[in-house]
Amino acid sequence: MATARHVLVFGATGDVGSAAALQAHEQRANVFLAVRDVEKTIPKLNHIAFKKVQADLTDPKTVKAAVTQTGAKVVFIYAVFGATDGMRLSLLALKEAGVEFVVLLSSFTIEDNPRQVTPTDFIAWHHAQVEISLEDIFGVENSTAIRPAYFASNIFQQKHGVMKGLVEIPNPEAEFDWISPSDVGRVCGTILAQGTTQHIVGLVGAEKMSLKDAVAVISRTLGKRIEVKKIETDQALQNIVSIGVPPPVATWMIHDVMHKAGAAFRATGFEEAVGNVRKYTEKHPLKFQQWVEENRTKFQ
């Protein structure tokens, strides 16, 4: 029997990271959790006695120490927003500490070669810089970048509108794939435990659905009347900033996501990405209604 992989998961408090840790554990990897606060509970993982180590992806010293302490050879990381060096120092710390393979949560906004992404494409550029650092330091044979498309959880940006029964959006007809974060995490966990020869793994959800129709699904599931109103771009931008989204991200969301909807369906590798959830997890990806039913309490 092959020796179980020692896996270190950063970001396990999030939906993707927790699902990745659980999936890798279920596939018999020895999983450790790298967290900023080892005393903080992780509800989705409380039923398993995962060992936690203190580390922060923005602090290369703690990254190196966490790997040394756990003996991990495989690591799951996410792209830290605002990292000016493309996380190069933290990736070097992983390499120096003995990590052999890295799984990065990236983004489907990178449609092809990360080195061709321009700074004007805000979110894609941010993830592309980390992908470039990963490739430079670990090489394509020792790393995988997971590129999911539009998370179902992005609908929580409209939570206030759902609660008051009126969702105001600039482009109600914008269509997205609504991939479940847990599906993304399960793919990551499988690769952490079993490996892969793919350097880029695109992930797309089970169905194409407009924002308007997504709100209708929520309305039916909650048994609550929710209207959808089209608003001007400036008002939509103001609404998103008011819930705490940084202005540059809010601007990107409105101009590049809402008004350029469907880009994911035209991206390189789309057809392959459609089947990757089932390929890696042997399960069909969750449909949006299933995801809403699983998360209905979060809309209240």
N, C-alpha and C positions, 0 to 999 in steps of 0.2 A: 504494500500500500504506500502511495506517495505521501511524503510529509506534508501536513497541512500548512498552508501559507500563513505567515504572520502578517496581518493586515492592520494598517493604521488609518483611521477615518477622521478627517477634519470636517467640521461642519455637521456633526451628528445631531445637533439640536434642530436642524432644518428638516423639511419634509424629504428632500432628496437624500441628504446624508444619513438620516435615520433609516430610511428604506434600504440604502446601500449597505449599512452595517448589518441590518437584520438579514438581508439576502445572503451576504457573505457568510454570516454565522450559520444560517440554515444549510449552507453548502460546505460546512465543516472547516471553514477558515478560523484561525485564532485571531479574533478581532479586538482591537484596542481603539479607544476613543480619545482623540486629541481635542481638548476643550479649554476655553479660557478659565472657566471656573469649575473645578472638579466637584464642588459641593452642589452644583446646580443639577436638579433632576431633569431627566428626559422622559416625559410620560410614555412615549411610544416604545421606549426601550427599557422601562423599569422592571419588566418581568424577566429580564436576563441580566446576569451579574457581569456586565462588561467592565473591564478594568479601564479606568480613566487616567490620562496623564495631562498635565498642564502644558499647553502650548498655544501659540498664536501665530498664524501664518504671516503676520506682518513683522514678526520678531524672529529672524533666522536662528538666533542662539537657542530659543526655546524649541524651535522646529528640530534642530539637530539633537538636542537633549532628549526630546520625545522619541525620536527614532532609535537613539542609542539605548534608552531605557527599555523599550519594547522589543528591540531586535527585529522590527518590521522590515520586510523586503519589498512590500507592495503598499502603496499609499494612495488614498483618495483625497483630492484637493478641489477647491473651487477657485474661481478667479476673483481675487480681492479687488473690490471696486476702488479705483483711485491709486492703485500701485504704480508709482512713477517709473519703476524699472522693469515692468512686465513680470514682477515677482522673481526676477533672476537670482537675487541673493538667497531667497528662501528655497528655490529649486536647487541651487548649488549646495545649500545646507543639507537637503535631502540626499543628494548624491554623495557628499562627503561622509555622511553618516552610514552609508551602506545600502540605501534604497536602490532596488534594481528595476522597478517598474512603477510608473505613475499613471493614474487615471484622473483626468481633469474634466470637471464640469464646465463646458464651454457654451457655445450658442450657435444655433442654426442661422443666425444673422450673418455668419461668415459663410458665404455661398460657395467658396472654392478655396483659393490659395490665401492664407492669412497675410502673406507678405504683400498682397495687392490691395488690401483694405486701406482706405484713406481715413484720416482723422475726422473728416466731416461725418462719417458714419459712426456715430458716437459709441453705441453699445458694441457693435461689431469690432471697432478699433480696440476697445478696451480688452475684449476677449482675445483678439488676434495677437496682441502683444505678448500675452501669456502663452498662447500656443507657440509663438515663435521662440520664446525662451525655452519652453519645454522641448521643442525639437532640437534646438541648439545644444542643450545640456544632456538630454537623455537619448536623443535620436528617435526616429520614427519606429524603430524596432523595439524600443523599450518604453513606449508611452502610447496612451490612447486619449484622444480628445473626444468627449461626448458632446454632440451638438443637438440638443433638443430644440424644438420649435416653440410654439406659443403655449405656455403653461396654463392649464385650467384655472389655477389659483390666481391668475392675473385678474379674474373677474372680481376679486375682493377689492379692487380699486373702485368698484361701484357699490360697495357694501352699504354706504350711507344712503345711496339712492334706493337700493333694495329695501332697506329698513323703512324708509318713508313712503315707498310705493311709487317712486318716480325716478327713473334712471335717465340722466341727461348725457348724451354722447354726440360727438361731431359727425360720426359716420356709422349709423346703425346697421348698414348693410355690409360693413367690413367683415370678411370671412377669415376664420382661423381654425386651427386643427385641435386645440384644447387638450393637449397631452397632459396626463396625470403626472404630477411630480413623483408619486410613488412608483409609477412605471419606469420613469427615468432612473430612480434610485435602484430599482431591482435589476435593471440592465447593468448599472455600475457595479452592483454587488456581485453579479455573476462574473463579470470580467475580473474583479478583484480576486475572486476565489479560484477561477478557472483559467484566466488569461484570455488573450485573443491575438490574432495576427493583424487585426485592423488598426490602423493608426487613427483614422477618423470614423466615428460611428454616429451617423445622423439618426435622429429619432423624431417621428411625426405621429400625432395622435390618430385615433380611430376614425374620425369623421371631420368633414368640412362643415362649419356652421357659422352663421352670421352672429354678430353681437346681439342683434334684436332677437334672434331665435334662441340664443343662449339665455337671455333674460326670461324668455317665455318658458324655458325648461325650469328655471329657478322658480318662477311664478307657480307653475303646476306642482312642483315638488313641495313647495312650502304651503301650497293652498292659499296663496295670497295674491291679490291683484297688484300687478306692477306695470306701470305704463312706461313707455320709452319715448323720449322727446329728443329731437335733433336740435343741437345748439351750435353756435358759431365756434370757430377754432379758438379764439381768444378766451371765451368763457370756459371752454373745456380745459384749456391750459391752466387757467386760474383755479378751477375746481381741483385739478390733480395736485397742484402745488400746495393747496390748502390742507391736504391730508398728509403732508410731510414728504412728498416726493421732491428730490432736488430739482431745481429749475432745468438744468441741462438734460436730465433724464426725462422730465416731463415734456420738454420740447421734442425730444427724440420720439417719445411715445406717441405724441399727437401727430407730428409731421411725417415720421418715417414708419410708424406702425399703423395708426388709424387711417391715414390717407394713402398709404401704399400697401394696403392689405392684400394678401395673396402672394406676396413675394416668396414666402416659403414654398408655395406650391409650384413655383417656377425655378426654384433653386437647383443647382447641380446635385445629383444624388437623391432627389426626392423619392423616386420609385423604390430605391433600396431602403431608404429611411422608413418608409411605410411599414415594411415587414420586420424591422430590426427588433422591436419589442418582443414579438413572438419568437424570433430567431434566438434571442438570448435568454428569454424567460420561459419559453414554451407555453405562454399564456397570451390570450388576446388582450390588446390594450383596452383599458377602461374607456367606455363612452362617457360623454360629458354628463349625461343624466345619472349614470352610476356614480361618478365622482361627486356630483351635487348631493346625492342621497347619502354618501359616506360622510360628507362635510356639512350637512344641513344645519347643525347646531352653531357653526361658525358664522352663519348669516343672521344670527339672532343677537 
